[in-house]
Structures are given as structure tokens and as C-alpha cells.
Amino acid sequence: MNGIHDMGGMHGAGPIRHEENEPVFHESWEGRVFAITFAMNAWKKWNIDASRHGIEQISPADYLRMSYYEKWLARQIGLLVKHGLVTQEEIDTGRPAPGSAKAIPPFTVANAAPAVAQRPSYARPEADAKARFQVGDRVRARKINPAGHTRLPRYARGREGVVERHHGIFVFPDTNAQFQGEHPQHLYSVRFRAQELWGETASPRDSVHLDLWDSYLEHA
């Protein structure tokens, strides 16, 4: 979607600072948020693309001030309330609503390790979808302005690149995030010259590779 959440290619966000020997979690609460995310996903009320779109529902001011795992926590609360697993009042008070049924959680200590180790696949090789592009084709990223989730960053829209790899057929995030079906499409790695994306002041030696679906592209 358009907004501050799509920060790729923006100027003025400051330098990226490398932290030597960076820990997995800087604070213990971050690890708890990570665990909460896995536990809540086990309810299977939403999918990975709806989860990503959940972060895009955070207000711009909060998004800019929040740390990485603060955004995760805000996203999880939003999804829990939206899908009826808790109420906002229960979140605010920390107490269950009077008379509410006690649910049996699908995520337990016993199945925690296998669940964390599992990596679901979003490839759909069995889907009947025809590839629109071939390796070596010159393509242009479409100028779209979706209100929902998309994996096509703004800085690449309207820019030309070359298909360098065909990954296969994968779930289409834009429809999956809105629970409108997986609608699998062919996925490609497209190479964009840095100067094509950011003008002549960019290095002529640099390029960016983006993984883009059929619906994002047109022949150049």
C-alpha cells in the first residue's frame, strides 16, 4: 500500500548502522513478542500476507516511533481483535470478559519446537498458470496505487528492468492478504539498474533485484 510503511528507497531516513555481534533479541520482551506471534498464528485465522498488511495498519506517527518488535506486538493485537479472539477491552484491562468461553489453545509447549522449525511453502507448482515473461525479457513495473497490501515497492513502479530468473509459481500476496484467494502467479527476479531507479547520481555499477509477480509487470 502507499504510505510511510513503504520506506524502501526513501531519502532522509538516516544511515543504516551495523551492530557488531548483534544479539537475536535486544530485550527479553522482544523474545516474548516473537513467541506470542507463533502462538497466535497457530489459530490459523490469518495468513502471512494479512499479517504483513497488519503492520501497514499502524498509524504513520506510531510506525515511525516504534521499534521493530513494537510493530510486531501492535500488529498481533490488531489481528487478535479483528478476528474475534479477544476484545479491545480485554487487551486494555488484562482480564477476560465476563462469561466469555475459555478456548483451548492449539499451540502448546509440547508442539512449540516442531512448529518453530517448520517452514511452510508458498510455492504452488501444481497451479495452472501460464508465464507471461521469460528470462532476458525487458519489463516495466506497473504504476499501481493499491489500497491494500502489495510486494511491489513504490520506488520501482514505472521503472524498467530485465528478468534474470524465473522462480516458479507462488501465492499472490495482494489477494491473499485480503482473503480473496491465493491466485498463484509466476514469480520472477527482475534486475533494475540503480540509475534507472534513482537517476544519474546513483552508481552505474549498482543494481537492485526484486522478486515480482506477473500482475506487477508489463513488457517494456
C-alpha positions as a Python dict, from the first residue, in 0.01 Angstrom:
ca = {
    (1, 'M'): (0, 0, 0),
    (2, 'N'): (109, 361, -34),
    (3, 'G'): (227, 531, 282),
    (4, 'I'): (516, 567, 523),
    (5, 'H'): (517, 188, 567),
    (6, 'D'): (674, 153, 220),
    (7, 'M'): (1007, 310, 315),
    (8, 'G'): (1227, 145, 53),
    (9, 'G'): (1424, 399, -148),
    (10, 'M'): (1322, 695, 69),
    (11, 'H'): (1571, 972, 144),
    (12, 'G'): (1621, 1126, 486),
    (13, 'A'): (1571, 814, 699),
    (14, 'G'): (1931, 825, 823),
    (15, 'P'): (2218, 579, 783),
    (16, 'I'): (2192, 204, 838),
    (17, 'R'): (2420, 129, 1130),
    (18, 'H'): (2579, -214, 1158),
    (19, 'E'): (2586, -352, 1512),
    (20, 'E'): (2882, -582, 1575),
    (21, 'N'): (2778, -916, 1732),
    (22, 'E'): (2415, -807, 1736),
    (23, 'P'): (2203, -1031, 1963),
    (24, 'V'): (1889, -1204, 1837),
    (25, 'F'): (1684, -1001, 2086),
    (26, 'H'): (1798, -678, 2249),
    (27, 'E'): (1546, -713, 2533),
    (28, 'S'): (1373, -1016, 2684),
    (29, 'W'): (1029, -878, 2593),
    (30, 'E'): (1120, -896, 2225),
    (31, 'G'): (1162, -1272, 2256),
    (32, 'R'): (821, -1294, 2422),
    (33, 'V'): (662, -1100, 2134),
    (34, 'F'): (825, -1340, 1889),
    (35, 'A'): (680, -1635, 2083),
    (36, 'I'): (337, -1472, 2105),
    (37, 'T'): (338, -1430, 1728),
    (38, 'F'): (399, -1802, 1672),
    (39, 'A'): (139, -1896, 1932),
    (40, 'M'): (-128, -1672, 1783),
    (41, 'N'): (-57, -1779, 1425),
    (42, 'A'): (-145, -2134, 1529),
    (43, 'W'): (-511, -2032, 1537),
    (44, 'K'): (-488, -2005, 1156),
    (45, 'K'): (-724, -1709, 1149),
    (46, 'W'): (-497, -1516, 910),
    (47, 'N'): (-211, -1576, 667),
    (48, 'I'): (139, -1434, 629),
    (49, 'D'): (28, -1165, 384),
    (50, 'A'): (-259, -1050, 605),
    (51, 'S'): (-6, -1043, 889),
    (52, 'R'): (224, -817, 690),
    (53, 'H'): (-69, -595, 598),
    (54, 'G'): (-148, -574, 969),
    (55, 'I'): (171, -376, 1023),
    (56, 'E'): (59, -141, 745),
    (57, 'Q'): (-249, -61, 952),
    (58, 'I'): (-34, 107, 1220),
    (59, 'S'): (-74, 485, 1210),
    (60, 'P'): (217, 666, 1038),
    (61, 'A'): (323, 850, 1357),
    (62, 'D'): (330, 529, 1561),
    (63, 'Y'): (504, 341, 1281),
    (64, 'L'): (791, 591, 1274),
    (65, 'R'): (844, 594, 1652),
    (66, 'M'): (805, 218, 1714),
    (67, 'S'): (1089, -31, 1723),
    (68, 'Y'): (1073, -350, 1514),
    (69, 'Y'): (912, -571, 1778),
    (70, 'E'): (682, -295, 1897),
    (71, 'K'): (533, -308, 1548),
    (72, 'W'): (502, -685, 1575),
    (73, 'L'): (312, -652, 1904),
    (74, 'A'): (79, -381, 1771),
    (75, 'R'): (12, -596, 1464),
    (76, 'Q'): (-71, -903, 1674),
    (77, 'I'): (-310, -709, 1896),
    (78, 'G'): (-484, -569, 1589),
    (79, 'L'): (-524, -915, 1435),
    (80, 'L'): (-650, -1070, 1760),
    (81, 'V'): (-919, -807, 1799),
    (82, 'K'): (-1014, -803, 1430),
    (83, 'H'): (-1063, -1180, 1419),
    (84, 'G'): (-1257, -1202, 1743),
    (85, 'L'): (-1007, -1392, 1958),
    (86, 'V'): (-1011, -1114, 2219),
    (87, 'T'): (-1183, -779, 2265),
    (88, 'Q'): (-1008, -444, 2292),
    (89, 'E'): (-1142, -415, 2646),
    (90, 'E'): (-979, -746, 2739),
    (91, 'I'): (-649, -619, 2597),
    (92, 'D'): (-680, -290, 2786),
    (93, 'T'): (-775, -446, 3121),
    (94, 'G'): (-583, -773, 3102),
    (95, 'R'): (-897, -957, 3220),
    (96, 'P'): (-1136, -1184, 3026),
    (97, 'A'): (-1483, -1053, 2953),
    (98, 'P'): (-1745, -1183, 3199),
    (99, 'G'): (-1899, -1505, 3074),
    (100, 'S'): (-1657, -1547, 2785),
    (101, 'A'): (-1577, -1905, 2684),
    (102, 'K'): (-1232, -2042, 2759),
    (103, 'A'): (-1067, -2160, 2438),
    (104, 'I'): (-818, -2445, 2417),
    (105, 'P'): (-503, -2306, 2253),
    (106, 'P'): (-369, -2506, 1956),
    (107, 'F'): (-11, -2402, 2040),
    (108, 'T'): (137, -2576, 2346),
    (109, 'V'): (480, -2631, 2497),
    (110, 'A'): (478, -2984, 2353),
    (111, 'N'): (443, -2871, 1991),
    (112, 'A'): (641, -2548, 2018),
    (113, 'A'): (973, -2680, 1887),
    (114, 'P'): (828, -2854, 1577),
    (115, 'A'): (613, -2551, 1499),
    (116, 'V'): (908, -2310, 1510),
    (117, 'A'): (1122, -2543, 1297),
    (118, 'Q'): (852, -2579, 1031),
    (119, 'R'): (884, -2355, 727),
    (120, 'P'): (563, -2351, 523),
    (121, 'S'): (598, -2334, 147),
    (122, 'Y'): (407, -2082, -62),
    (123, 'A'): (508, -2240, -391),
    (124, 'R'): (218, -2374, -596),
    (125, 'P'): (382, -2569, -881),
    (126, 'E'): (56, -2753, -950),
    (127, 'A'): (-129, -2432, -1036),
    (128, 'D'): (-247, -2388, -1393),
    (129, 'A'): (-87, -2052, -1467),
    (130, 'K'): (96, -1950, -1784),
    (131, 'A'): (416, -1748, -1755),
    (132, 'R'): (391, -1408, -1926),
    (133, 'F'): (765, -1344, -1928),
    (134, 'Q'): (1089, -1529, -1995),
    (135, 'V'): (1445, -1484, -1870),
    (136, 'G'): (1603, -1199, -2064),
    (137, 'D'): (1276, -1012, -2128),
    (138, 'R'): (1282, -639, -2072),
    (139, 'V'): (991, -545, -1847),
    (140, 'R'): (839, -243, -1677),
    (141, 'A'): (694, -244, -1327),
    (142, 'R'): (336, -122, -1347),
    (143, 'K'): (231, 209, -1189),
    (144, 'I'): (-21, 82, -937),
    (145, 'N'): (-153, 251, -625),
    (146, 'P'): (-326, -27, -428),
    (147, 'A'): (-512, 49, -108),
    (148, 'G'): (-425, -298, 23),
    (149, 'H'): (-106, -496, 60),
    (150, 'T'): (142, -535, -227),
    (151, 'R'): (501, -650, -264),
    (152, 'L'): (576, -404, -544),
    (153, 'P'): (768, -114, -384),
    (154, 'R'): (687, 240, -492),
    (155, 'Y'): (1042, 321, -598),
    (156, 'A'): (1026, 55, -874),
    (157, 'R'): (685, 146, -1020),
    (158, 'G'): (714, 266, -1378),
    (159, 'R'): (1081, 162, -1395),
    (160, 'E'): (1232, -79, -1647),
    (161, 'G'): (1437, -388, -1572),
    (162, 'V'): (1534, -730, -1704),
    (163, 'V'): (1402, -1069, -1597),
    (164, 'E'): (1703, -1262, -1469),
    (165, 'R'): (1540, -1565, -1305),
    (166, 'H'): (1210, -1749, -1304),
    (167, 'H'): (1133, -1880, -954),
    (168, 'G'): (816, -2076, -1036),
    (169, 'I'): (455, -2025, -927),
    (170, 'F'): (377, -1877, -585),
    (171, 'V'): (82, -1743, -385),
    (172, 'F'): (-7, -1387, -493),
    (173, 'P'): (26, -1163, -182),
    (174, 'D'): (-214, -888, -290),
    (175, 'T'): (-522, -1113, -295),
    (176, 'N'): (-406, -1346, -19),
    (177, 'A'): (-372, -1054, 225),
    (178, 'Q'): (-737, -962, 166),
    (179, 'F'): (-861, -1326, 197),
    (180, 'Q'): (-965, -1316, -170),
    (181, 'G'): (-784, -1638, -258),
    (182, 'E'): (-426, -1739, -330),
    (183, 'H'): (-446, -1679, -708),
    (184, 'P'): (-96, -1827, -770),
    (185, 'Q'): (118, -1649, -1029),
    (186, 'H'): (463, -1685, -1179),
    (187, 'L'): (735, -1509, -982),
    (188, 'Y'): (1050, -1358, -1131),
    (189, 'S'): (1371, -1197, -1015),
    (190, 'V'): (1396, -867, -1202),
    (191, 'R'): (1718, -666, -1216),
    (192, 'F'): (1687, -286, -1208),
    (193, 'R'): (1985, -57, -1265),
    (194, 'A'): (2035, 182, -974),
    (195, 'Q'): (2039, 475, -1216),
    (196, 'E'): (1703, 362, -1356),
    (197, 'L'): (1558, 375, -1005),
    (198, 'W'): (1727, 687, -862),
    (199, 'G'): (1873, 884, -1151),
    (200, 'E'): (2219, 956, -1283),
    (201, 'T'): (2364, 1038, -942),
    (202, 'A'): (2338, 668, -848),
    (203, 'S'): (2635, 441, -910),
    (204, 'P'): (2640, 293, -1263),
    (205, 'R'): (2781, -27, -1114),
    (206, 'D'): (2490, -89, -875),
    (207, 'S'): (2164, -271, -932),
    (208, 'V'): (1869, -400, -733),
    (209, 'H'): (1698, -736, -776),
    (210, 'L'): (1327, -756, -689),
    (211, 'D'): (1108, -1066, -679),
    (212, 'L'): (794, -965, -871),
    (213, 'W'): (475, -1144, -974),
    (214, 'D'): (313, -1144, -1321),
    (215, 'S'): (48, -888, -1222),
    (216, 'Y'): (319, -634, -1133),
    (217, 'L'): (484, -638, -1475),
    (218, 'E'): (430, -543, -1837),
    (219, 'H'): (652, -573, -2142),
    (220, 'A'): (879, -271, -2190),
}
